[in-house]
Amino acid sequence: MKKSILNIGHILNKAEQKTINGGINLGGPFLGSNCYTSQSRCNSAMAAAISNGANPATTRCVTCTTFFGSSGFEVRIYG
């Protein structure tokens, strides 16, 4: 049973991902990070995401509200 569950589907290459996602779409779904209290921490997290394969054209630091209610910044990678 475990093997049959683990063998569902395959990893998509970049061309297949663009076909499904339709290319760049900054208004669509996104992956978000923690809400950092400083812009510099967000910039560092964004640089790390890009160095790990995130598309620089669809990766941004945007404003957010922390768990404690203060304003901050989070990295968003749009799909």
Biopython code that builds the backbone (N, CA, C, O; Angstrom):
import numpy as np
from Bio.PDB.StructureBuilder import StructureBuilder

atoms = [
    (1, "MET", "N", (0.825, -1.194, 0.000)),
    (1, "MET", "CA", (0.000, 0.000, 0.000)),
    (1, "MET", "C", (0.868, 1.257, 0.000)),
    (1, "MET", "O", (0.605, 2.199, -0.747)),
    (2, "LYS", "N", (1.909, 1.266, 0.846)),
    (2, "LYS", "CA", (2.771, 2.443, 0.942)),
    (2, "LYS", "C", (3.429, 2.742, -0.396)),
    (2, "LYS", "O", (3.490, 3.901, -0.807)),
    (3, "LYS", "N", (3.934, 1.696, -1.096)),
    (3, "LYS", "CA", (4.591, 1.916, -2.381)),
    (3, "LYS", "C", (3.628, 2.486, -3.409)),
    (3, "LYS", "O", (4.017, 3.342, -4.203)),
    (4, "SER", "N", (2.391, 2.036, -3.412)),
    (4, "SER", "CA", (1.438, 2.548, -4.391)),
    (4, "SER", "C", (1.100, 4.016, -4.129)),
    (4, "SER", "O", (0.847, 4.761, -5.076)),
    (5, "ILE", "N", (1.091, 4.439, -2.887)),
    (5, "ILE", "CA", (0.826, 5.847, -2.558)),
    (5, "ILE", "C", (2.030, 6.713, -2.930)),
    (5, "ILE", "O", (1.858, 7.819, -3.441)),
    (6, "LEU", "N", (3.238, 6.223, -2.682)),
    (6, "LEU", "CA", (4.431, 7.000, -2.954)),
    (6, "LEU", "C", (4.721, 7.132, -4.446)),
    (6, "LEU", "O", (5.463, 8.032, -4.839)),
    (7, "ASN", "N", (4.170, 6.280, -5.273)),
    (7, "ASN", "CA", (4.450, 6.311, -6.703)),
    (7, "ASN", "C", (3.397, 7.059, -7.506)),
    (7, "ASN", "O", (3.327, 6.895, -8.724)),
    (8, "ILE", "N", (2.583, 7.870, -6.861)),
    (8, "ILE", "CA", (1.564, 8.652, -7.569)),
    (8, "ILE", "C", (2.223, 9.866, -8.209)),
    (8, "ILE", "O", (2.895, 10.639, -7.525)),
    (9, "GLY", "N", (2.035, 10.041, -9.518)),
    (9, "GLY", "CA", (2.514, 11.223, -10.226)),
    (9, "GLY", "C", (4.006, 11.243, -10.447)),
    (9, "GLY", "O", (4.699, 10.262, -10.179)),
    (10, "HIS", "N", (4.499, 12.368, -10.939)),
    (10, "HIS", "CA", (5.919, 12.579, -11.161)),
    (10, "HIS", "C", (6.248, 14.058, -10.975)),
    (10, "HIS", "O", (5.361, 14.911, -10.980)),
    (11, "ILE", "N", (7.534, 14.342, -10.814)),
    (11, "ILE", "CA", (7.982, 15.718, -10.627)),
    (11, "ILE", "C", (7.935, 16.429, -11.977)),
    (11, "ILE", "O", (8.434, 15.911, -12.975)),
    (12, "LEU", "N", (7.339, 17.607, -12.001)),
    (12, "LEU", "CA", (7.224, 18.376, -13.243)),
    (12, "LEU", "C", (8.473, 19.207, -13.484)),
    (12, "LEU", "O", (9.035, 19.782, -12.552)),
    (13, "ASN", "N", (8.907, 19.269, -14.739)),
    (13, "ASN", "CA", (10.021, 20.149, -15.066)),
    (13, "ASN", "C", (9.488, 21.578, -15.210)),
    (13, "ASN", "O", (8.279, 21.800, -15.142)),
    (14, "LYS", "N", (10.396, 22.552, -15.410)),
    (14, "LYS", "CA", (9.977, 23.965, -15.461)),
    (14, "LYS", "C", (8.987, 24.240, -16.583)),
    (14, "LYS", "O", (8.041, 25.005, -16.391)),
    (15, "ALA", "N", (9.185, 23.633, -17.750)),
    (15, "ALA", "CA", (8.277, 23.863, -18.880)),
    (15, "ALA", "C", (6.876, 23.352, -18.561)),
    (15, "ALA", "O", (5.888, 24.005, -18.894)),
    (16, "GLU", "N", (6.785, 22.190, -17.920)),
    (16, "GLU", "CA", (5.473, 21.638, -17.546)),
    (16, "GLU", "C", (4.803, 22.501, -16.486)),
    (16, "GLU", "O", (3.587, 22.694, -16.519)),
    (17, "GLN", "N", (5.588, 23.022, -15.543)),
    (17, "GLN", "CA", (5.030, 23.879, -14.507)),
    (17, "GLN", "C", (4.453, 25.156, -15.109)),
    (17, "GLN", "O", (3.375, 25.594, -14.706)),
    (18, "LYS", "N", (5.164, 25.764, -16.078)),
    (18, "LYS", "CA", (4.667, 26.987, -16.714)),
    (18, "LYS", "C", (3.393, 26.712, -17.506)),
    (18, "LYS", "O", (2.498, 27.555, -17.562)),
    (19, "THR", "N", (3.313, 25.528, -18.119)),
    (19, "THR", "CA", (2.113, 25.174, -18.869)),
    (19, "THR", "C", (0.910, 25.104, -17.932)),
    (19, "THR", "O", (-0.173, 25.581, -18.270)),
    (20, "ILE", "N", (1.099, 24.517, -16.771)),
    (20, "ILE", "CA", (0.007, 24.382, -15.805)),
    (20, "ILE", "C", (-0.314, 25.717, -15.151)),
    (20, "ILE", "O", (-1.482, 26.089, -15.033)),
    (21, "ASN", "N", (0.726, 26.445, -14.722)),
    (21, "ASN", "CA", (0.527, 27.712, -14.017)),
    (21, "ASN", "C", (0.234, 28.869, -14.954)),
    (21, "ASN", "O", (-0.256, 29.906, -14.508)),
    (22, "GLY", "N", (0.520, 28.722, -16.239)),
    (22, "GLY", "CA", (0.300, 29.809, -17.184)),
    (22, "GLY", "C", (1.354, 30.891, -17.113)),
    (22, "GLY", "O", (1.094, 32.025, -17.513)),
    (23, "GLY", "N", (2.532, 30.574, -16.618)),
    (23, "GLY", "CA", (3.606, 31.566, -16.539)),
    (23, "GLY", "C", (3.477, 32.419, -15.296)),
    (23, "GLY", "O", (3.046, 31.934, -14.250)),
    (24, "ILE", "N", (3.845, 33.683, -15.399)),
    (24, "ILE", "CA", (3.839, 34.591, -14.244)),
    (24, "ILE", "C", (2.420, 35.036, -13.932)),
    (24, "ILE", "O", (1.667, 35.435, -14.820)),
    (25, "ASN", "N", (2.070, 34.960, -12.655)),
    (25, "ASN", "CA", (0.741, 35.382, -12.217)),
    (25, "ASN", "C", (0.860, 35.922, -10.803)),
    (25, "ASN", "O", (0.697, 35.174, -9.840)),
    (26, "LEU", "N", (1.139, 37.191, -10.668)),
    (26, "LEU", "CA", (1.329, 37.771, -9.338)),
    (26, "LEU", "C", (0.024, 37.944, -8.570)),
    (26, "LEU", "O", (0.054, 38.282, -7.387)),
    (27, "GLY", "N", (-1.106, 37.723, -9.205)),
    (27, "GLY", "CA", (-2.367, 37.851, -8.502)),
    (27, "GLY", "C", (-2.888, 36.524, -7.983)),
    (27, "GLY", "O", (-3.894, 36.485, -7.274)),
    (28, "GLY", "N", (-2.217, 35.444, -8.327)),
    (28, "GLY", "CA", (-2.705, 34.105, -7.987)),
    (28, "GLY", "C", (-2.213, 33.611, -6.653)),
    (28, "GLY", "O", (-1.754, 34.395, -5.822)),
    (29, "PRO", "N", (-2.306, 32.321, -6.443)),
    (29, "PRO", "CA", (-1.875, 31.715, -5.176)),
    (29, "PRO", "C", (-0.387, 31.970, -4.926)),
    (29, "PRO", "O", (0.384, 32.192, -5.860)),
    (30, "PHE", "N", (-0.007, 31.935, -3.675)),
    (30, "PHE", "CA", (1.387, 32.178, -3.333)),
    (30, "PHE", "C", (1.793, 31.331, -2.142)),
    (30, "PHE", "O", (0.951, 30.836, -1.394)),
    (31, "LEU", "N", (3.096, 31.174, -1.980)),
    (31, "LEU", "CA", (3.680, 30.600, -0.772)),
    (31, "LEU", "C", (4.191, 31.769, 0.040)),
    (31, "LEU", "O", (4.808, 32.679, -0.513)),
    (32, "GLY", "N", (3.952, 31.766, 1.326)),
    (32, "GLY", "CA", (4.390, 32.872, 2.171)),
    (32, "GLY", "C", (5.312, 32.403, 3.278)),
    (32, "GLY", "O", (5.271, 31.241, 3.683)),
    (33, "SER", "N", (6.138, 33.302, 3.760)),
    (33, "SER", "CA", (7.061, 33.002, 4.850)),
    (33, "SER", "C", (6.478, 33.505, 6.164)),
    (33, "SER", "O", (5.309, 33.883, 6.240)),
    (34, "ASN", "N", (7.306, 33.503, 7.182)),
    (34, "ASN", "CA", (6.943, 34.141, 8.442)),
    (34, "ASN", "C", (6.852, 35.645, 8.219)),
    (34, "ASN", "O", (7.397, 36.165, 7.245)),
    (35, "CYS", "N", (6.179, 36.327, 9.100)),
    (35, "CYS", "CA", (6.099, 37.781, 9.041)),
    (35, "CYS", "C", (7.259, 38.324, 9.882)),
    (35, "CYS", "O", (7.230, 38.281, 11.112)),
    (36, "TYR", "N", (8.276, 38.834, 9.190)),
    (36, "TYR", "CA", (9.473, 39.344, 9.867)),
    (36, "TYR", "C", (9.244, 40.784, 10.316)),
    (36, "TYR", "O", (8.487, 41.525, 9.688)),
    (37, "THR", "N", (9.897, 41.170, 11.397)),
    (37, "THR", "CA", (9.712, 42.515, 11.942)),
    (37, "THR", "C", (10.555, 43.559, 11.236)),
    (37, "THR", "O", (10.324, 44.755, 11.420)),
    (38, "SER", "N", (11.529, 43.143, 10.428)),
    (38, "SER", "CA", (12.356, 44.128, 9.722)),
    (38, "SER", "C", (12.459, 43.782, 8.235)),
    (38, "SER", "O", (12.414, 42.614, 7.849)),
    (39, "GLN", "N", (12.595, 44.802, 7.429)),
    (39, "GLN", "CA", (12.741, 44.638, 5.985)),
    (39, "GLN", "C", (14.004, 43.849, 5.654)),
    (39, "GLN", "O", (13.997, 43.041, 4.725)),
    (40, "SER", "N", (15.088, 44.070, 6.401)),
    (40, "SER", "CA", (16.351, 43.386, 6.107)),
    (40, "SER", "C", (16.233, 41.875, 6.305)),
    (40, "SER", "O", (16.816, 41.106, 5.542)),
    (41, "ARG", "N", (15.488, 41.444, 7.317)),
    (41, "ARG", "CA", (15.293, 39.997, 7.515)),
    (41, "ARG", "C", (14.472, 39.413, 6.372)),
    (41, "ARG", "O", (14.729, 38.292, 5.934)),
    (42, "CYS", "N", (13.490, 40.164, 5.889)),
    (42, "CYS", "CA", (12.693, 39.713, 4.753)),
    (42, "CYS", "C", (13.566, 39.622, 3.509)),
    (42, "CYS", "O", (13.479, 38.653, 2.755)),
    (43, "ASN", "N", (14.416, 40.640, 3.293)),
    (43, "ASN", "CA", (15.309, 40.616, 2.137)),
    (43, "ASN", "C", (16.249, 39.414, 2.182)),
    (43, "ASN", "O", (16.524, 38.805, 1.148)),
    (44, "SER", "N", (16.742, 39.069, 3.373)),
    (44, "SER", "CA", (17.613, 37.905, 3.517)),
    (44, "SER", "C", (16.862, 36.618, 3.201)),
    (44, "SER", "O", (17.396, 35.738, 2.526)),
    (45, "ALA", "N", (15.626, 36.503, 3.684)),
    (45, "ALA", "CA", (14.811, 35.320, 3.401)),
    (45, "ALA", "C", (14.475, 35.234, 1.917)),
    (45, "ALA", "O", (14.441, 34.141, 1.351)),
    (46, "MET", "N", (14.226, 36.377, 1.283)),
    (46, "MET", "CA", (13.932, 36.400, -0.148)),
    (46, "MET", "C", (15.162, 35.969, -0.942)),
    (46, "MET", "O", (15.036, 35.200, -1.895)),
    (47, "ALA", "N", (16.340, 36.446, -0.571)),
    (47, "ALA", "CA", (17.577, 36.057, -1.252)),
    (47, "ALA", "C", (17.818, 34.553, -1.103)),
    (47, "ALA", "O", (18.267, 33.897, -2.043)),
    (48, "ALA", "N", (17.519, 34.011, 0.077)),
    (48, "ALA", "CA", (17.678, 32.570, 0.288)),
    (48, "ALA", "C", (16.706, 31.782, -0.577)),
    (48, "ALA", "O", (17.076, 30.753, -1.143)),
    (49, "ALA", "N", (15.470, 32.253, -0.687)),
    (49, "ALA", "CA", (14.477, 31.568, -1.514)),
    (49, "ALA", "C", (14.898, 31.578, -2.976)),
    (49, "ALA", "O", (14.765, 30.567, -3.666)),
    (50, "ILE", "N", (15.401, 32.702, -3.452)),
    (50, "ILE", "CA", (15.845, 32.808, -4.843)),
    (50, "ILE", "C", (17.059, 31.916, -5.095)),
    (50, "ILE", "O", (17.152, 31.275, -6.142)),
    (51, "SER", "N", (17.987, 31.874, -4.139)),
    (51, "SER", "CA", (19.167, 31.018, -4.316)),
    (51, "SER", "C", (18.801, 29.539, -4.276)),
    (51, "SER", "O", (19.567, 28.695, -4.743)),
    (52, "ASN", "N", (17.644, 29.227, -3.726)),
    (52, "ASN", "CA", (17.170, 27.838, -3.699)),
    (52, "ASN", "C", (16.181, 27.523, -4.814)),
    (52, "ASN", "O", (15.517, 26.486, -4.783)),
    (53, "GLY", "N", (16.080, 28.412, -5.798)),
    (53, "GLY", "CA", (15.299, 28.097, -6.982)),
    (53, "GLY", "C", (14.035, 28.897, -7.212)),
    (53, "GLY", "O", (13.376, 28.701, -8.233)),
    (54, "ALA", "N", (13.671, 29.786, -6.311)),
    (54, "ALA", "CA", (12.479, 30.608, -6.539)),
    (54, "ALA", "C", (12.754, 31.584, -7.679)),
    (54, "ALA", "O", (13.876, 32.066, -7.833)),
    (55, "ASN", "N", (11.746, 31.866, -8.462)),
    (55, "ASN", "CA", (11.871, 32.778, -9.592)),
    (55, "ASN", "C", (11.952, 34.217, -9.073)),
    (55, "ASN", "O", (11.027, 34.670, -8.398)),
    (56, "PRO", "N", (13.033, 34.947, -9.371)),
    (56, "PRO", "CA", (13.155, 36.324, -8.882)),
    (56, "PRO", "C", (12.044, 37.243, -9.384)),
    (56, "PRO", "O", (11.711, 38.222, -8.715)),
    (57, "ALA", "N", (11.470, 36.951, -10.540)),
    (57, "ALA", "CA", (10.420, 37.802, -11.098)),
    (57, "ALA", "C", (9.102, 37.646, -10.358)),
    (57, "ALA", "O", (8.236, 38.516, -10.454)),
    (58, "THR", "N", (8.935, 36.553, -9.622)),
    (58, "THR", "CA", (7.669, 36.315, -8.922)),
    (58, "THR", "C", (7.848, 36.224, -7.410)),
    (58, "THR", "O", (6.967, 35.721, -6.714)),
    (59, "THR", "N", (8.970, 36.702, -6.899)),
    (59, "THR", "CA", (9.255, 36.651, -5.462)),
    (59, "THR", "C", (9.359, 38.070, -4.931)),
    (59, "THR", "O", (10.113, 38.882, -5.467)),
    (60, "ARG", "N", (8.607, 38.376, -3.880)),
    (60, "ARG", "CA", (8.543, 39.748, -3.351)),
    (60, "ARG", "C", (8.502, 39.747, -1.815)),
    (60, "ARG", "O", (8.076, 38.772, -1.194)),
    (61, "CYS", "N", (8.951, 40.851, -1.220)),
    (61, "CYS", "CA", (8.695, 41.141, 0.190)),
    (61, "CYS", "C", (7.485, 42.060, 0.232)),
    (61, "CYS", "O", (7.474, 43.111, -0.409)),
    (62, "VAL", "N", (6.475, 41.667, 0.981)),
    (62, "VAL", "CA", (5.259, 42.474, 1.090)),
    (62, "VAL", "C", (4.950, 42.713, 2.565)),
    (62, "VAL", "O", (5.440, 41.993, 3.435)),
    (63, "THR", "N", (4.135, 43.728, 2.837)),
    (63, "THR", "CA", (3.785, 44.024, 4.218)),
    (63, "THR", "C", (2.824, 42.979, 4.767)),
    (63, "THR", "O", (2.041, 42.384, 4.026)),
    (64, "CYS", "N", (2.894, 42.769, 6.058)),
    (64, "CYS", "CA", (2.018, 41.805, 6.736)),
    (64, "CYS", "C", (1.832, 42.266, 8.183)),
    (64, "CYS", "O", (2.419, 43.263, 8.603)),
    (65, "THR", "N", (1.031, 41.549, 8.922)),
    (65, "THR", "CA", (0.824, 41.828, 10.347)),
    (65, "THR", "C", (1.333, 40.637, 11.149)),
    (65, "THR", "O", (0.936, 39.500, 10.897)),
    (66, "THR", "N", (2.206, 40.895, 12.109)),
    (66, "THR", "CA", (2.759, 39.817, 12.920)),
    (66, "THR", "C", (1.688, 39.232, 13.837)),
    (66, "THR", "O", (0.588, 39.770, 13.964)),
    (67, "PHE", "N", (2.035, 38.135, 14.458)),
    (67, "PHE", "CA", (1.134, 37.469, 15.389)),
    (67, "PHE", "C", (0.727, 38.407, 16.534)),
    (67, "PHE", "O", (-0.369, 38.289, 17.081)),
    (68, "PHE", "N", (1.612, 39.329, 16.885)),
    (68, "PHE", "CA", (1.342, 40.250, 17.994)),
    (68, "PHE", "C", (0.670, 41.547, 17.548)),
    (68, "PHE", "O", (0.432, 42.429, 18.373)),
    (69, "GLY", "N", (0.360, 41.678, 16.258)),
    (69, "GLY", "CA", (-0.370, 42.831, 15.772)),
    (69, "GLY", "C", (0.451, 43.972, 15.213)),
    (69, "GLY", "O", (-0.112, 44.956, 14.732)),
    (70, "SER", "N", (1.770, 43.865, 15.264)),
    (70, "SER", "CA", (2.594, 44.938, 14.687)),
    (70, "SER", "C", (2.831, 44.660, 13.200)),
    (70, "SER", "O", (2.653, 43.534, 12.736)),
    (71, "SER", "N", (3.229, 45.687, 12.467)),
    (71, "SER", "CA", (3.443, 45.497, 11.037)),
    (71, "SER", "C", (4.834, 44.916, 10.792)),
    (71, "SER", "O", (5.767, 45.115, 11.570)),
    (72, "GLY", "N", (4.931, 44.193, 9.681)),
    (72, "GLY", "CA", (6.194, 43.565, 9.325)),
    (72, "GLY", "C", (6.230, 43.259, 7.841)),
    (72, "GLY", "O", (5.481, 43.847, 7.060)),
    (73, "PHE", "N", (7.111, 42.327, 7.448)),
    (73, "PHE", "CA", (7.308, 41.981, 6.050)),
    (73, "PHE", "C", (7.400, 40.470, 5.905)),
    (73, "PHE", "O", (8.002, 39.796, 6.740)),
    (74, "GLU", "N", (6.804, 39.940, 4.846)),
    (74, "GLU", "CA", (6.925, 38.512, 4.563)),
    (74, "GLU", "C", (7.311, 38.307, 3.112)),
    (74, "GLU", "O", (6.998, 39.128, 2.251)),
    (75, "VAL", "N", (7.996, 37.198, 2.850)),
    (75, "VAL", "CA", (8.363, 36.833, 1.492)),
    (75, "VAL", "C", (7.183, 36.105, 0.886)),
    (75, "VAL", "O", (6.615, 35.208, 1.509)),
    (76, "ARG", "N", (6.807, 36.487, -0.330)),
    (76, "ARG", "CA", (5.753, 35.776, -1.073)),
    (76, "ARG", "C", (6.312, 35.321, -2.403)),
    (76, "ARG", "O", (6.878, 36.110, -3.160)),
    (77, "ILE", "N", (6.148, 34.041, -2.676)),
    (77, "ILE", "CA", (6.548, 33.467, -3.958)),
    (77, "ILE", "C", (5.248, 33.125, -4.678)),
    (77, "ILE", "O", (4.542, 32.193, -4.292)),
    (78, "TYR", "N", (4.939, 33.879, -5.717)),
    (78, "TYR", "CA", (3.699, 33.706, -6.444)),
    (78, "TYR", "C", (3.838, 32.590, -7.476)),
    (78, "TYR", "O", (4.895, 32.406, -8.080)),
    (79, "GLY", "N", (2.739, 31.846, -7.664)),
    (79, "GLY", "CA", (2.759, 30.740, -8.607)),
    (79, "GLY", "C", (1.941, 30.974, -9.823)),
    (79, "GLY", "O", (1.877, 30.111, -10.699)),
]
sb = StructureBuilder()
sb.init_structure("model")
sb.init_model(0)
sb.init_chain("A")
sb.init_seg("    ")
for serial, (resi, resn, name, xyz) in enumerate(atoms, 1):
    if name == "N":
        sb.init_residue(resn, " ", resi, " ")
    sb.init_atom(name, np.array(xyz, "f"), 0.0, 1.0, " ", f" {name:<3s}", serial, name[0])
structure = sb.get_structure()
